[in-house]
Structures are given as C-alpha cells and as structure tokens.
Amino acid sequence: MAVEKLITQHIDTWTSALQTRSTAGRGSNGRIDLYGIKKLRELILELAVRGKLVPQDPNDEPASELLKRIAAEKAELVKQGKIKKQKLLLEISEEEKPFELPEGWEWTSLCEISEINPKIEVADDEQEISFVPMPCVSTRFDGVHEQEIRKWAEVKKGYTHFANGDIALAKITPCFENSKAAIFNGLKNGVGVGTTELHVARPCSSELNPQYILLNIKSPNFLSVGESRMTGSAGQKRVPKSFFENYPLPFPPIAEQIRIVETFSQLMTICDQLEQQSLTSLDAHSQLVQTLLTTLTDSQNAEELTENWARISQHFDTLFTTDASIDALKQTILQLAVMGKLVPQDPNDEPVNVLFERVKLYQLNRIRNKEIQKPKVIDGFSLPDISIPETSVFVTLNQLAFVTKLAGFEYTNYLKLDESGDVPVVRAQNVKPFNLQCNNLKYTSMDISNKLNRSSLVSPCLLMTFIGAGVGETCIFEENRRWHLAPNVAKIEPFADLDIHYMNIYLNSNLGRSEIFKSLKATAQPSLSMTTIREIVMVIPPLGEQKRIVLKTNSLLSICDNLKSRLQSAQQTQLHLADALTDAALS
C-alpha cells in the first residue's frame, strides 16, 4: 500500500487513537497522547529505512559503489594520520540483519563509514566554541540543536568533542529511548564540546547524507534493539559504543537517500498538521464541554437547570468522548449536589437546625466523657461566594466533626510500622478521592494502637491527607476492624447522624476543594494544619436531603464510570487498530 493511501484511507484511525498519560503535560490536553499520529510517524520512519517509502530507481548508482569510494577516502585519511586505523571489521552475519534489503542497497555500519567519537584540537585557549549540554539536544527528526558559547580553556577537558557535520546520539536512559540526537551545524568556529552522554559519528565522506543516517539511529527498530543492549544500573543505563558503531545500517544509493529524506520531511509536515488539527479540535471540544457544564452550575432555578441539561443531553454522545470531559461532568455533578441543585428541596424534611441540636448534644457528651476537647469557637469565617437553598446552612467543619491526627511525637516514640501485624495503618498513599486503597498496607500492634487511642480508627469517618503530594484528598473509612492513622493522614469523625457520604461528596467537589486549599501552607511539602481543616466551611442541607443527594450523586457517577469504561474500551480498540496497521505495512 502506498504511504499516501496508508495515511488518507485510515485517517480516522491515526487521529482518533488517543492514549491517556498518567501524568499531565503542558496545555489543557497535557494528559492526552496522540498515539495514532505517534505510531504513524514511527511507521513512516521505519518504512524509510527499509526502502519502502520511495520506489527504487534502476538508474541509481548502486550503494556498493559509494561504499567503495568511502572506503578509499577513509584509507587516505588513515594514511595522512588524520584518523586512527581501525581493527579489521567483521562481516555482518545473516542473523544480524533485521530485514531484507531492496535491490541496490547494502548493509554497512557506522564504524565502516565514519570515525567514532573523534577529537578536536584548538590552539588558542581563548577561542570561543560551541557548548551543547543534553537539554540543547532535541528529539526532532531534522537534528536541529541549541548551543551555548564558551571559551576553549573552560571546556577542553571532560567533555565530548564534535564538529560541524558530525552526527550524535544520546546514549543514556531515558534520552536514548526518547531518541535525542543531533546533526551538528552552525557551531562557533566550526567546533564544539558537550555532554559526555553522547556517541558521535563523523562521516568519512562528504557524499554521505547525514540526514539519512539520523533517520536510522532514530528508527523504532534501532531504538528497540538498543534498549535491549543497554548496560548499567537502573536510571544510569547506557547504550554501549559497540552497539552504536556496529549495528547493521541499511544503506541505499545516494540518490535514493536524498529522495527518502525529502519524502520523509514532507510526510512529517503532514503529521505535524494532523497533530495540530487534533490538538485544536481537542481544545475546542474541551472549551465547549466546560462552557456547557458551567451553564448547569450557573443556572438560577430548577427550570433553567432543566433547560440547560436538556441542551446538553441532546449531544451527550458527541460531548463526552474523552476521559477529561467525563471527569468534568463528574465534577459538575458534585458541584450541583453541594449547591442544592441536584435534587429538589422537600418542605417536609426535618429542618437542619433540629439536626444541629442532635450534633451539639452528641459533641457535648463526648466532651463530658473526656473523649475529645471542647473545640475553639471560630468567629468571622468567610463564606463561599455561592447561593444555597434556604433550607441549607453554612457551618464550619469543627462544629460537625472531631478532627485529629497522629502527633509527631507519638509516631516517633510509639508507632512502629511493620509488614504484618494486628492493626492496618492507613498512609497517604492509601487515601484517594472517594477511594480507600487497601493495598501496600503497613501494620502496627494492638497494644500500640490502644495506647494511641485518639488516632485509632474504629468507626466510620472521613480520612484526609494533610501533607505531601496527595494533600487534600479525601475518602471514607468504613472497615469492620480496627485501623490506625499514619502521621500524614487526618481523621474527620462526624458527630451524631450526619450523612458521612454527603460530607465526602462535599469535600471532593470543586467547592469543597477550594475550601480545603484556601489556607494551604506553601512549603516544600504542601500541607494543611488541623486548624485549617477545622475551618473548612461546609454546606449542610437537612438530613433527608443529604440522603437524596447521596443516592442521586452515586447513581449519576456510576453512569459516568460506565461511560468512561466503554470509552476506554473503544480507545483500546483504536490503539490496537493503529498497531495492526503499522504491523501490516511493515510485513
């Protein structure tokens, strides 16, 4: 299949195969990887170096003739003392050849056609030259690099040497896997030095096309085999020089090399355009979803909310087509829930002030029994800038729940964490939004947990990470056995019969999150004090409405989860299609 047809006939597959990254990058779509277009680029590159990108021309001079001239030029350079004589090169065996070559091509290697890791000589220590650290080496297919200017005296020792026209490849992980490479050009006074984590090849003939060589050392097959040959410890693995200089290099006639590079560049431009169109489309889609969802939270009354929801529901299948859009929908549901817009108010509900009487009574009993201390009164707290139903009230968390943690001295002096034991210990890594993760647990003894009873977990409560990467993340503890707090998780133990699931919904909503983070300590490790947590302003509706909100929210979030599951299944199918197209084109 011609490459042009491969692109145009399967354009939907290439542009719709998306993958969600675990960590966000730049931009509103930083977590989305355009997997299909990435695979298309890799396919075009692999076709290029296998002789399947452009047709062969029987009138081209065979590659063997060019290799003879390169060998002659190299022998002359050795004779003149400009380069060292190499050891006898071993012939490439059939087992080493990764694929069959077209007519007119030959197998060679970088050590056969170039000088590996050459040196430069500069007579004047004050002469300015180029300096290229690893951040200046790009992953681009054209080999363009950035540079700094240094005096020769500053950098002549301890760095890799190169000159204009040299080809370099990063040898250390993850730079190698990311295909960081360069064709040095525009160097100050024609020479430069740089990071020691480079292998460098200096072509022995001006007839060589460095752009074609660059495509080879960036090809998926080269990178895959190179990764398997890496040596060294984790995080410090490197591709050995022997792999770089000896790996079989498919070598076409020089005229075909030029055609390959030109066609490859044209196709990369098309891929750039497809990528930009996809990103623009994703950005527009994201903005549209956000705008429409905002109309829901901005609705002034039930009638307007129904109207706005009807407008969205008509286009549900086209609006919620990415993980991000479904997450935005879930967050909108949570926001509507805590604003009192998700379920209707019922005048027959027990008034919220009656609920508070029970809460106060329960709190007083715990104070009298010396289970907890009397909380400080928080005066003049600022209210969130939202409208809530007349049946709901704003109240600080310390009026609703007992908030505490494991004190630092208790952890240092008493709590010892083991791989097994009587009492599981919940750490920050176990607390995720809405979800207590019961894997990778540590344990302590029952004796120690009893001694530190205040920070034990024996009844349903909320858990909140108050320091570190997951600061502010909240879930419910409802286990039927005794657990204990680690020193980075706070417990929020509601008084009386407040609906703990409603409180969890609130603290995971945008409104709740903004309250949690309004007084975040901006330290090296972001943290929340217990006072900050106690000062969180909550919206509390009547108990009957809390329970209706929980039922409705859970029902809608379940629909969102099912939608996301089907979406991820469809995305996986698109990824498999992109992989299958790539395999078919190379077979």
Phi, psi and omega in degrees: 000130178299146184299321180301317179291323179301324179283306189290320183287341182237030184302323181296321180294313182297321186271341183260351178281098182247150179227137180270125177279156180285335178236149185279147172254205181281153174085169183293338179249033184297340181265359182260127177257124179282075188301316183299315180290324176299316178295324178296317177300314181297320180296313180300318180295317181293321176297323181300313185277353177260002178079023182247006183271320178233153179290149175283147178247116182298343180277350178293143173295130181301150180299332181300325180292318178296320180296326176296317181293321178297319179298321180293317179296321180294319178298322179293320178296323177293316180300322181279355179079014182279332174224159181280150176287133181272161172294159180302125182283135177279143178290142180289123182282163180298325181293332182280341184282118187286341180198170179277146182263151173291167176299136177093350178268163176220156171270138175215194176210163182296325181289341178279329187247002182209169173263130184266132178049061181288166176250159174238154178238130177232123186285324187260117179298336182274353182295138177276136176225174179275146175236127185234092173286169184304320179300340179275352178268127186260174174259009183293156181279348181266357176077011181294143181222164172258173181202160172243165179249129178226161172277146184304321182300328183286333192230009188288344178243143172084014180227165176278137181263150174198169180220170177306135179094347178288152179247130184234149179226131175294135185253348185260149176286144358267008184298323179296309181300329178278002177060045173288123182202165183207152164249112186289133184205146178070025180289145179298122183059022172081359183225165179196169172226164181193197182311143179285353182271038178235142162261138183235137175238127177252111182306138180274358181214142176289348179285341179293145177259104184298330179296322179292319178300318180300318179301322181296315184279359173250000184289148181305319182294316179300314182293321181295313180293319179300319179299322181288341182263000183298149177234162179110177183274166181303134181085344180232025181285145182223149173280124182292155178301324182299324178291313182302316187272339186251349184298135182303128183248118177289125191236109180270171171304150185300323179296322179288326176304316181296316180296320180299312182298317180296313181294319179301315180299318179297318181289327175294326176297319176297317178298320177301317180295317177299319180296315180296318178298319180295316180294319178298317179296318179295320178297314180298318179297316180298316180294321179297313180300314182296319180297315181292321179292327178296327178298332179290310182289337179272356181302135185276336181207175183298323181296315180293322178297316179299319180297312182293323178294321179300322180296320180287316185297335178295334185239027185304315185292335180264340181276316188256076186240006177226159176303318183297319181291324178290322176297321178295321177296316179299318180293326177294320177300315179298318181294317177298323181299312186279347175272358179079023183251358185272324178232154180287151174282146181242116181298344180274355177297146172301128182302150184294332180293331176292320175301317182295329177299317178293320179299314181296319180297316179297319180296316180298319179299320180291325177293315180298323180279004179059030175279327179221163176271157177294126182289151176289145178281129179260112182261147170063034178286144182279143183265147174300147183275067177220159174266137177233159179300154180298336182280350180257162179223158170269137179206147179279154187297327183292345175276348185249337190207158173271121182248125180207176179211175171277121182292152181302317181291329178294319179294315183295318188270335189235309190285120175244129183264130180234167179286341178212163181163190184280323191237118175295143178248124182270122179252172182304323183292345178271346184260111177235157181308121179069358194221115172274114182269119187264025176256162181053043180279152168251167186223159171224176182274159178295324180299313181293318180298319178295324180293328180253053191299326183303325183259018175276162179240107184233353179216164181305133179203176175260145176244137179223126173290128184245003176208145176099196189299322183264025185306134178090349180288138191227140175213177180258138170259121180221030182286155183261023174219166182288133173236179178216155179278141165275171186283006179241010181234131176261153173249142179239105189255102185297147173275152173054215189254038169301146178278108184296331179290325175295317180299322178295318176300315181299312185290343176261358178278166177300321179297312179297318180296321179295326176292318180300318188265005184293337179233034181297134177284122181273074178250180179304320172249110181303139184212158176241134174277163177297326178298317178300317180295318180294335182271002177300128179271125181252152169260118183242114173271175174304153184301320179300319179289324176305315183291323177292321178299316181298314180299312182294316181298312180300321179297315182289322179294327177296320176298317179298318180296319177295320178297317180294322179297316178293322179297314181295325176295317178294320179296321179297322177298317179297322178296317179296322178297315179298318178296317181296319178298318179297313180298318182295322182291331183269345183279000000 
